[in-house]
Amino acid sequence: MAKKNYILVKLESTAGTGTFYVKKRNPRKQPEKLKFRKFDRKSGKHEEFVEKKLS
């Protein structure tokens, strides 16, 4: 059986609210850590979300 070519990562808000998103990432095509500006529901505005280890 073939190995999955993606991993699940957690994108956590830098605002400290504890909000996070879960996203798929292919580590072969995208070896650097993900960083997005997404909407933080708890703060009510767009914040920077950075990749953390999904535990």
ChimeraX attribute file (.defattr): number of C-alpha atoms within 10 A of each C-alpha:
attribute: neighborCount
match mode: 1-to-1
recipient: residues
	/A:1	3
	/A:2	4
	/A:3	5
	/A:4	7
	/A:5	11
	/A:6	13
	/A:7	11
	/A:8	13
	/A:9	19
	/A:10	18
	/A:11	23
	/A:12	24
	/A:13	25
	/A:14	14
	/A:15	14
	/A:16	9
	/A:17	12
	/A:18	10
	/A:19	16
	/A:20	18
	/A:21	14
	/A:22	13
	/A:23	14
	/A:24	11
	/A:25	16
	/A:26	12
	/A:27	12
	/A:28	9
	/A:29	9
	/A:30	9
	/A:31	9
	/A:32	9
	/A:33	12
	/A:34	15
	/A:35	13
	/A:36	14
	/A:37	12
	/A:38	15
	/A:39	15
	/A:40	21
	/A:41	12
	/A:42	11
	/A:43	13
	/A:44	8
	/A:45	10
	/A:46	14
	/A:47	17
	/A:48	15
	/A:49	22
	/A:50	18
	/A:51	19
	/A:52	15
	/A:53	9
	/A:54	12
	/A:55	6
